[in-house]
Amino acid sequence: MPLADDARWMAAAAALAERARPLASPNPGVGAIIVKDGVVFGRGWTMAGGRPHAEAVALDHAGSAATGATLYVTLEPCAHKSQRGPACADLVSEAGLARVVIGMDDPDPRTAGSGTARLQDAGAEVTLLHWEPHRLGLSGHAAHLAKSRPHVTLKLAMSLDGCIATSSGESQWITGEASRAHGHRERARADAILVGGGTLRADAPRLDVRLAGLEGRSPCRVALTSGEVPEGWQAIRSPQEITALDGVRYLMVEGGAQTASAFLAAKLVDRLLIYRAPVLLGGGTPAIGNIGHDTLEAAFADGLAMQDRRTLGSDTLEVYQRG
Amino acid sequence: MPLADDARWMAAAAALAERARPLASPNPGVGAIIVKDGVVFGRGWTMAGGRPHAEAVALDHAGSAATGATLYVTLEPCAHKSQRGPACADLVSEAGLARVVIGMDDPDPRTAGSGTARLQDAGAEVTLLHWEPHRLGLSGHAAHLAKSRPHVTLKLAMSLDGCIATSSGESQWITGEASRAHGHRERARADAILVGGGTLRADAPRLDVRLAGLEGRSPCRVALTSGEVPEGWQAIRSPQEITALDGVRYLMVEGGAQTASAFLAAKLVDRLLIYRAPVLLGGGTPAIGNIGHDTLEAAFADGLAMQDRRTLGSDTLEVYQRG
């Protein structure tokens, strides 16, 4: 029986969960808030390396105020003890919470449903909201467990007419400074960044995070190529080989056009970032090539839905989620 | 000395001016509001066929309340008498308004400054806001007098990656019903619609307004072609020949890609409507071809600035104004 406020508190917990990414990786970045009579007594998110868990941080924060309160947690509390700490379902049960509201059940077989059962056995009222993973910042966790692959974000920067270079090949910079800074922030939240072999050879991109204070967050670098890669890079020969990227939950694909098209054609793009500059290039290099969408029906079957749109300087960022 | 409220009242007058279009054409569609102590006593817009003028309607509406009030009018009141009515500058002077706020001065040589002078001679305080014509709904009037050509809107409907058809040529319908209805509303506000010869032969478009109650507003039809056109159509052989379209103040260019490119390359697009569907086509037909933008510098020199953005069903409409 979800209450009117549940969505608001769960969104707040999801916002906290963002702080866990990517430091908690490959563990899921979870957010938790403890509320009583509309007042927040504790909050937490998964710490670097994956422990302590969000619930443990929030309970520690709330202390005895947790008794009789409501816990909002983005993911079902874990039911498995580990050498690194007790099961959260036990911790939460002992704290005497009156109610636990969960964003989504954990597909991890070690928890899947048993976390919830243990809370109910301890007398807590449990509400499962069944939110989609992307609304909870758990897309990477869900993709890992359901598809044994990372969650993939494709970044495209283009003109109004879908070009990434002029007819003479000029491409730097189509989008402005604010878009590029936003792109670096997205990099800082990825576990790995991927470019194609052509981009690697032509641009020798650094693919690091050039934002003050976040330089240490530069993700690992991957190339889609059958050729050689520089030291510190990994190579995969097809988009399907992303399953082999160990410990990578969030992969950002940055181009070029051929690589973008390969991932789109393989239906391996979960989220699309389009940074668009207010300019028409006309007859330039298209942002993507053939992706197997011969008919409009096939194209619309991707089910892209706009999730966010914002103005970045003179540019526009649109974020699409695949249905 | 513009006051804080002036912008608000002028925007309201500009909204009224919208009602004049296209019925007042080829006369400029003007809006007028008479305000005293924050209360509106009269409002008007240019009537069908161009008379009465907006000021005359608003003054008639206000009656004796106009004395000592402020008139907001989008365009400088006319200074020339005609067989169809007295000069608005005289009418306004006689009504004893304390203040007249004007959106832009009229480039028409019969008025240019003399309307304002006559108001000042009659003792009114005159404030000229110098707004840009597009903010006042006077783009067509300004283009006609400054460039001896209609104001041109280019409409493009495309996918996220800038395509207007799939790789197999399928193009109906990329955008949804709400976008198409909005496109018909834009048609209803144009004096003429233009398509290329290819589109004319391939689609035999009706180019009429298919919105209930607005069927009578279907604009005249023009083709960019060196070939024959059906009865009721006009033909021009180059974008530059739009100067010969008699009485047309607002021209809407609807495509196809070659026609859109010809107008863009000729720098004859003042306003750009992009209806974008949430779909990637990949390797389809580009919305525009080469428009002479070999360098990014040349492309950005167009100075496109976003004027409006709205959601239409699943689609997005972006409106750009050329700088």
Boltz contact constraints between the chains, C-beta under 6 A:
constraints:
  - contact:
      token1: [A, 161]
      token2: [B, 162]
      max_distance: 6.0
  - contact:
      token1: [A, 161]
      token2: [B, 287]
      max_distance: 6.0
  - contact:
      token1: [A, 161]
      token2: [B, 288]
      max_distance: 6.0
  - contact:
      token1: [A, 162]
      token2: [B, 161]
      max_distance: 6.0
  - contact:
      token1: [A, 162]
      token2: [B, 162]
      max_distance: 6.0
  - contact:
      token1: [A, 166]
      token2: [B, 293]
      max_distance: 6.0
  - contact:
      token1: [A, 166]
      token2: [B, 294]
      max_distance: 6.0
  - contact:
      token1: [A, 167]
      token2: [B, 290]
      max_distance: 6.0
  - contact:
      token1: [A, 167]
      token2: [B, 294]
      max_distance: 6.0
  - contact:
      token1: [A, 168]
      token2: [B, 294]
      max_distance: 6.0
  - contact:
      token1: [A, 170]
      token2: [B, 295]
      max_distance: 6.0
  - contact:
      token1: [A, 170]
      token2: [B, 296]
      max_distance: 6.0
  - contact:
      token1: [A, 278]
      token2: [B, 304]
      max_distance: 6.0
  - contact:
      token1: [A, 279]
      token2: [B, 299]
      max_distance: 6.0
  - contact:
      token1: [A, 279]
      token2: [B, 300]
      max_distance: 6.0
  - contact:
      token1: [A, 281]
      token2: [B, 293]
      max_distance: 6.0
  - contact:
      token1: [A, 281]
      token2: [B, 299]
      max_distance: 6.0
  - contact:
      token1: [A, 282]
      token2: [B, 288]
      max_distance: 6.0
  - contact:
      token1: [A, 282]
      token2: [B, 290]
      max_distance: 6.0
  - contact:
      token1: [A, 282]
      token2: [B, 291]
      max_distance: 6.0
  - contact:
      token1: [A, 282]
      token2: [B, 293]
      max_distance: 6.0
  - contact:
      token1: [A, 283]
      token2: [B, 289]
      max_distance: 6.0
  - contact:
      token1: [A, 283]
      token2: [B, 290]
      max_distance: 6.0
  - contact:
      token1: [A, 287]
      token2: [B, 161]
      max_distance: 6.0
  - contact:
      token1: [A, 288]
      token2: [B, 161]
      max_distance: 6.0
  - contact:
      token1: [A, 288]
      token2: [B, 282]
      max_distance: 6.0
  - contact:
      token1: [A, 289]
      token2: [B, 283]
      max_distance: 6.0
  - contact:
      token1: [A, 290]
      token2: [B, 167]
      max_distance: 6.0
  - contact:
      token1: [A, 290]
      token2: [B, 282]
      max_distance: 6.0
  - contact:
      token1: [A, 290]
      token2: [B, 283]
      max_distance: 6.0
  - contact:
      token1: [A, 291]
      token2: [B, 282]
      max_distance: 6.0
  - contact:
      token1: [A, 293]
      token2: [B, 166]
      max_distance: 6.0
  - contact:
      token1: [A, 293]
      token2: [B, 281]
      max_distance: 6.0
  - contact:
      token1: [A, 293]
      token2: [B, 282]
      max_distance: 6.0
  - contact:
      token1: [A, 294]
      token2: [B, 166]
      max_distance: 6.0
  - contact:
      token1: [A, 294]
      token2: [B, 167]
      max_distance: 6.0
  - contact:
      token1: [A, 294]
      token2: [B, 168]
      max_distance: 6.0
  - contact:
      token1: [A, 295]
      token2: [B, 170]
      max_distance: 6.0
  - contact:
      token1: [A, 296]
      token2: [B, 170]
      max_distance: 6.0
  - contact:
      token1: [A, 299]
      token2: [B, 279]
      max_distance: 6.0
  - contact:
      token1: [A, 299]
      token2: [B, 281]
      max_distance: 6.0
  - contact:
      token1: [A, 300]
      token2: [B, 279]
      max_distance: 6.0
  - contact:
      token1: [A, 304]
      token2: [B, 278]
      max_distance: 6.0
